Amino acid sequence: ARTTTVTLDDPLHVLQTQLEALPFHPQPDPDLPFQGGALGLFGYDLGRRFEILPDTAARDIALPDMAIGLYDWALIVDHQKQVVSLISYHDADARYRWLTSQRAPTRTPFRLTSAWQSNMTRCEYGEKF
């Protein structure tokens, strides 16, 4: 089930609480870098929760400071060994059947849905660098 939670609480405490509530706890395995659990991003501005950082960049992109997903399954691909591993903390056979029943979406050629337009002036673009 997919749910989204937005909070102003301490992000690391929220993450720790969610991880502890999971019905599974992956054990470290050097051959499997991810075995389920939390995966996501920590934005640069999340650091402002922990230390004083200069505030020189414009806040012109609406991105969360942190976005994490909790996963009870994963497909791990080792390109060197040419091995694919399915990790599932529930019914692995059912997960495998579901995965193998998926079909690639039909590809349609790229096309604009409206006229091309810039979201900034040439000068504003130059100021970004």
N, C-alpha and C positions, 0 to 999 in steps of 0.2 A: 504494500500500500504506500502510495506517495503522499507525504505531507510536507508542508513547508512551515517553518517556524521562524519568525523574525523577532528578535529580542535585543534589548540594550544591556542585558546582564553580561557579566564577565564571560567572554567567549570561550576561554580555555576551561572554565568551570562547567559551562554548558556542555562542551564537547566531552569532558571527562565523565560527566553524569550520564550522557547518552551512551558512551562506550561501556560504562559499568552496567547499564541496563540491558545490553545486548544479551541474548540467550546463548551466545558462543563467545569464545575468547581465543583467537588464533595464537598458536605457539610459533616463535621465530623459526624460520627455516631458510637457510642461505640459498637454497635452490628455488625458492618461491618468494620473490620480493613483496608480493601482496597476496594475502589469503582471505580477504574480506575485512570488514571493519570500516574505518573512516578513510575517506579519500576526498580531496578537494583543494581549495586554495586559501592561502593567507595573503591578503593584500598588503602592500607596503604600508598603508595608513593604519593597519592593525597595530603596528609598532608604537603608535601614539598612546596606546593603552598601557605601555610598559616603560616608555622613556620619552623624554622631551626631544622632539625632532623638529628641524626647521620646517616652516610652513611656506615654502616658496612656490609650489606647484598650484596651479588653478584647479579647482574641483569641477572639471568640465565633463567628467564621465561618471555616470550614475552606476557605480559598481559597489557591491557589498564589501566590507572589510574582510569578511570571511564567508566562504560558501563550502559546506561539507555535505557529502552524501554518506549514508551508512549502508553498507552492502553485505548481504549474507551469501553472495556467490561472486565468483570471478573467473574469467578465462585468462590464463597466464600464457603468453606466447614467448618461448625462448627461441629467438631466431638463429642463434649459433648452434644449438643442439637440434633445432627443427622439431621441437616438441611443444604441444599444446596441452596444458593441464586445466581441468575443470575442478574448481573448488566450490563446494556447495554444502552449507550447514543444515540443509533440510533434505529433501528427497532428491539426491543427485541424479537418479535415473529419470525422474520427471523433468528436472532442469535440462538434462541432455536431450530428451525428446522435444521439449519446447524449443531449444536452440536449433536443433536440426530441422524443425518444421518451419523456421523463419525463412522467408524469401527476400532477396534483395529487392528494394523498391525499383519500379520502372524509372529509368532516367529520362528526363526531358531536357532538351537543350536550354541553356541559360538564356534568359531574356529579361530585359527591364520591364517592370510593371508600371513605371511612370517615367517621365522625362528625367534624364540625368541632371543632377544638380549638386553643387558643392554645399557642405554645411559650414564652410568658413571661407573668408577671403584669402587671396594669395598672401597678403601680409600676415594675417593671423596664422596661416600655415607655416610661414617662415619663422614666426615667433615661437612656435612649438619646438623648434630645434635651436 
